[in-house]
Amino acid sequence: MADPYTDPDELFDVLDGAGRPTGRAKRRADVHRDGDWHRALHCWVLDESGATPHVLFQRRGAYKDTWPSRLDVTVGGHYAHGEALADVLREIEEEIGCAARLEDLIPLGVRIAVNEREDGVRDREIQDVFLWRSARPFAEYRPQPVEVTALVRVALGDALALLSGTVARVQARALTPDGAVHDGTVAADELIPTLDRYFYRVAVAADLAVKGYPHVVV
């Protein structure tokens, strides 16, 4: 079964390795086949609705064309052909059921990400990374039912321990698209593997933001 929200014919703007537009647009499937650089949005939600801050991870849909069912950034989406940052913020509401304004987001910088797999996918992204400190109660999010299997809530301190390698597994709470909440655990190997310790760096940046440090980057 294919993911109906992943259109292989969707057009992406092709960038060069420095993130500059080349003036060309290509089909999503061709971009991922040929390894063209393209732009993406990452928005991490830091849930501050209670006494303890929590990081929200997305468990990707089972039919995604890259890393199905793995834990990932809260919201991730591609810039479609001709879109600017203000346009691609639509991904936040589409994926987790609540909208954010640009002024709500803390910019964490730009990340260069490369993923090459044996199945022929060559995904090369230039990612604009943001942190959203939100007081919205966890149960009020509405994960998109095809693209997102669940939102997974992990205490920030536990996330730091897990992602630093201090512990192998931590407690978590999962919110599924039907609104049900389940308690469980997550392990580090459930996250998409990275060479740059991306998830750990995001957790450190979130921790610094909570502590009031004014300069946070990944």
N, C-alpha and C positions, 0 to 999 in steps of 0.2 A: 504494500500500500504506500503510495506517495503522499507527501505532505502537501495538501492543497494550498497552503499559504506560502510555499516555496515555489515560485514560478520560475522555471528554467529560462524562460524568455524575457524575464524582467531585465531592463537595461541598466547597466552600471557605467559610470564614467571611469575611464582608465586613467590612472596616474602613473607618473614615473617614480623611481625609487626615492626621490626627495619629496614626494607628496604633491607635485605640481601637476595640474591637468594636462593631458596630452591632446585634448580636443577630440578624442575618440570615445565612442560608447560601444559596449559589447554586451551580449547576452550573459546573464548570470552563469549559466552552465559553461559557456566558453571561457569566461573569466576564471572560473574555478578549474577548468581543464588546462588552460594555458599559463596559469600562475601570474596573471596580471595584477598589479597593485590597484587596490580600490579602497574606498573610505568607509568606515563604520563608526557607529556610536556605541559606547559602553556607558551605562548608567548604573552605578551601585547604590542601592538603597540601604541606609543605616537607620534601622528602626529604633527610634528613641521614644516610643509610646509608653514605656515603663521605666522602672528605676535603673535598669541595666540596658545598655545599648546592645543591639543585635544586628548582625549582618544578614541580609537576605540574598540567598543564592537561587538561581533558577535551575530546576532540573529540566533539561531540554526534552522536547518531544521525541517520541520513539521513532518518528519517521523523518527527522531532520537529515539533510544531506551531509552535514558535518557533525560529528560527535553526538549521535543520538543517545538520549537518556543520561548523559553525563551532567554533572553540576557545573554551572557556568555563572557569569555575571548576571546580576538581577535582570537587566534588560540589555539586549544586544541587537542591533539592527544595521542593515546596510543603507547607505545613501543611494537612493535611486537616481537615475540620470537626471541631471539638472537641479537636484535638491540641495538646499543649504541646511545649516545646522537647525535653524528654526523649523524647517519642514520635517526633519527626521526625528524631532522630539515626539512626533506622533507615535513612534514605536513604544514609548513608555505606556501610554494609555492602551494601545493595542495589546501589549503583552501582559500587563498586570492590572489593568482596569482602573487606573487613576492617572490623571494628567499632571504634568509638572511644567512650570514656566522656567525659562532659561535662568531667570534671576534666583530661582530656588536652588540651583545647582552650583556646586563648588568644582571648578575645573582642576583636574589632577594631572593634566598634561596629555601628551600624545604618545601612544605606544605603537611600536612596529612589531607585527605578529606574523609569523610564517608557520604554516602547517602543510606538510607534504605527506600523503598517505599512499599505501600500496594500491588503493582502489582507483588511483588516478587523480584524486583531488589535490590541487596545488593552490592553497588558499593563502594569499598574501594581502594583509590588511594594514592600513594606517588608521588606528583607532583613536578617536577623541574620547577621553575618559573623564567621567564626572562622578561626583559623590552627591547624593541627595539625603540630607538629614531630615527625616520625616517623623512626625508625631502621629501619623495615621495608625490606628489599631491594626494588628496583623490580620485579623479576620475580615477586615473590610477590603483587602485586595481581592481582585478577581483574575486569576491566571487565565490566559487565553487557552482554551481546551485542546487545541491541536499542537500549537507550537510549544506549550509549556505543560509538562506533566505535573509539576507542583512548584510552589515557592517554598524554600527551605530556610528556616530561621535558626541561626546559631548565635549564641552569646558571643560578643566580640572577644572577650577574654579566651573563650574556648576556641574560637577561630584562630586566634594568634597561637595558641598552644598546638593546635592541629597542624596548621600550615608551617610552623617552624620545625615540626618534627618531634616536638616534645612528647606528644601523645599520638596514638594511632587512631583513636575514634572518640567522638564527642556526642553529647546529647543534642538533639535537634527536634524541631517541630515542623511538620509539613502541612501546607495548605493546598488542597487540590481544587481543580476548577469547579467542582460541585459545591464548594464552600465548606467541605469537611476538613477538620484539623486532626492530625495524627501525630503522636509522639513516637520518636524513634532515635536512631543514631546515624551518623555519617562518618565515613572514613576518607582519608586524604586521596586514596586511589579512585574515588568516585568523581573527582574533579578532572577537567581536561588537563592533560600533562603540558607543562610549559618549561622552557629552558631558563626563563628570566624570573622565576619565582613570583609570577605576576600576582597570584591570589594573596600570597603572604605580604607583598608590598602594598596591596590595596588595604589589607587589614591594618598594617602599620600606619598608613596614611589616615585611615578612619580613627584609629586610636589617638593619633596626634591632634586630629580635628576636635575630638571630644575633650581633650585636655587643654584646648585653647591655643594650640600652636598655630600661628597665622599662615605658615608656608607649608603646604602639604602637596606632595607630588608622588607619582609612581615612576 
